[in-house]
Amino acid sequence: MIRYNDISLGDAIKMWIRESGLEESIAQSKIASLWDTLMGGLISKHTKTIVLKDRKLFITVDNPALKNELHFSRAKIKEMLNRELKDEIIAEVFIY
């Protein structure tokens, strides 16, 4: 008789994604696609790169005033993106 584990397909896929190291790549793609919607056109227009590495989100902007404004909003950005990703993937946000 075949024996089945008590794990759902969705949970098995999530485990596989985590174990294979794809979680951050998938999260980075989601963040990039959500960025314009969540942050607005002005911020999106001045954002040059968004990189997620080792649970740290690195954002590069080309406007010094905007960089300063985003620097003070790091906690809110982290909270908003983690809520949208439905997981605590981002531990810290760095603005450059």
C-alpha positions in Angstrom: 0.0 0.0 0.0 1.3 3.5 -0.8 1.7 5.8 2.2 1.2 9.6 1.8 2.6 12.3 4.0 0.3 14.6 5.8 1.5 17.7 4.0 -0.4 19.7 1.4 1.0 20.3 -2.1 1.2 24.0 -1.4 3.3 23.4 1.8 5.5 21.0 -0.1 6.2 23.6 -2.8 7.0 26.3 -0.2 9.4 23.9 1.5 11.1 23.1 -1.8 11.4 26.8 -2.7 13.0 27.5 0.7 15.4 24.5 0.5 16.5 25.2 -3.0 17.3 28.9 -2.2 14.8 30.4 -4.6 12.8 32.2 -2.0 14.8 35.5 -2.2 14.8 35.5 -6.0 11.0 35.0 -6.1 10.5 37.7 -3.4 12.8 40.1 -5.3 10.7 39.6 -8.4 7.5 40.2 -6.5 8.9 43.3 -4.8 10.0 44.8 -8.2 6.5 44.2 -9.6 4.8 45.7 -6.5 7.1 48.7 -6.1 5.3 51.1 -8.5 1.9 50.2 -7.0 3.0 50.5 -3.4 5.4 53.4 -3.6 3.8 55.5 -6.3 5.1 56.7 -9.7 7.5 59.4 -8.4 9.4 57.1 -6.2 9.3 54.3 -8.8 10.6 56.7 -11.5 13.7 57.6 -9.3 14.4 54.0 -8.2 17.3 52.6 -10.0 17.8 49.1 -8.4 16.1 46.9 -5.9 18.1 44.0 -4.6 17.2 41.4 -1.9 20.1 39.6 -0.5 20.4 37.7 2.9 17.0 39.2 4.0 18.3 42.7 3.4 16.6 45.0 0.8 19.0 47.4 -1.0 17.3 50.2 -2.8 19.2 52.7 -5.0 17.6 56.0 -5.9 18.9 58.9 -8.0 17.5 61.8 -6.1 19.2 62.9 -2.8 16.0 64.4 -1.3 14.1 61.3 -2.1 16.9 59.1 -0.6 16.7 61.1 2.6 12.9 60.8 2.7 13.0 57.0 2.1 15.7 56.6 4.7 13.3 57.8 7.4 10.6 55.5 6.0 12.6 52.3 6.1 10.5 50.6 8.8 7.3 51.4 7.0 8.7 50.1 3.7 9.8 46.9 5.4 6.4 46.4 7.1 4.4 47.2 3.9 6.5 44.8 1.7 6.5 42.0 4.2 2.7 42.3 4.5 2.3 42.1 0.7 4.7 39.1 0.5 2.8 37.4 3.4 6.0 36.5 5.1 8.8 38.1 7.1 11.3 38.0 4.2 12.8 41.4 4.7 14.8 42.0 7.9 16.4 45.4 7.0 16.1 48.1 4.3 19.0 50.1 3.1 18.7 53.2 0.9 21.5 54.3 -1.4 
